[in-house]
Amino acid sequence: MTTENLSLAARALAVVLDLEAVDLRADSPLDDLGADSIARVQWADVVEQLAAGDGRPVTVDDSALRDAVVLGDLADHLVPVGAAGGSA
């Protein structure tokens, strides 16, 4: 996982859960933070909006929303738009 992806994932999760992004780490457990299935879908929308605003659009691998256990799992499944597996 890149530092940029982890930072982006943390910023988006902080928006959705009303937390401080600086308090989130790659090993932060999603369930303990309150990131239920609805929050994860919201996170995907927010992360894509933030990334587009940063000028580096990404898509979210849908399996990550279902299977992620910690924040780093979400960050690992951000795919740059235009990359293999991403949207064009």
Buried (B, 14 or more C-beta within 10 A) or exposed (E): BEEBBBBBBBBBBBBBBEBEBEEBEBEBEBEEBEBEEEBBBBBBEBBBEBBEEEEBBBBBBEEBBEEBEBBBBBBBBBBBBEEEEBEE
